[in-house]
Amino acid sequence: MTKTKWNVDAAHSEIGFSVKHMMISKAKGTFNDFDANIEMDPNNLEDASIEFTIDVKSIDTKNEDRDNHLRSDDFFDVDNYPKITFNATDIKKKSEEQYDVTGDLTMRGTTKPVTFDITFGGEQTDPWGNTVAGFSGETSINRKEFGLTWNATLEKGGVLVGEDVKINLELELHKQG
């Protein structure tokens, strides 16, 4: 089988993240606007072409003040760096459904290699005859390596925002053509 184009079904997909807050809990959020250019053969995912673009302004932590702070130059600096991108450079099959997808993650003008642990959920045909594939994935990054260094010291010790950010993906893709 040859590679074909697949589109993200935004209504059934999510790019989320979580980070330690005040050393005791986690703050979570999502990016509501993102797109991907994906060409793949689900039977040979190691040969897939994967590129993601995230609109940073679409960050949503369910707190408008925090979202605006994250958009500011203290964090993402969306006026100068409006997009986060990921371009896969290597895909390795670990098991029947598990893959390591390594690529270049660019955020706030800094590009670093990142590996996502991806689970292929399989293929299905929806009630309208469309071929649909599902994927879940996760990785962790150190936000400071991407220039997101703002923080505040807490009265009892520690900091307001943790360094490690866990990124979670839930993707539903629709085969084109």
DACOR-V265149 format. One record per backbone hydrogen bond with DSSP energy under -0.5 kcal/mol. NH is the residue of the N-H (numbers start at 1). CO is the residue of the C=O. If there is no record, write none. Layout:
NH,CO  NH,CO
This chain:
4,40  6,38  7,174  9,172  10,8  12,9  13,10  14,170  15,31  16,14  16,168  17,29  18,166  19,27  20,164  21,25  22,160  24,21  25,21  27,19  29,17  30,60  31,15  32,30  32,58  34,32  35,53  37,51  38,6  38,36  39,49  40,4  44,41  47,44  48,45  49,39  51,37  52,86  53,35  54,84  55,33  56,54  56,82  58,55  59,56  60,30  67,63  68,64  69,65  70,66  71,67  72,68  72,69  75,72  76,70  77,72  78,71  80,77  81,77  84,54  85,106  86,52  87,104  88,50  89,102  90,102  92,100  94,98  95,98  99,118  100,92  101,99  101,116  102,90  102,100  103,114  104,87  105,103  105,112  106,85  106,104  107,105  107,110  110,107  112,105  114,103  116,101  116,114  117,138  118,99  118,116  119,136  120,97  120,118  121,119  121,134  122,134  124,132  126,124  126,130  129,126  132,124  133,173  134,122  135,171  136,119  137,169  138,117  139,167  141,165  143,141  143,163  145,142  146,143  147,144  148,143  149,147  150,74  154,158  157,154  160,152  162,20  165,141  166,18  167,139  167,165  168,16  169,137  170,14  171,135  173,133  174,7  175,131  176,5
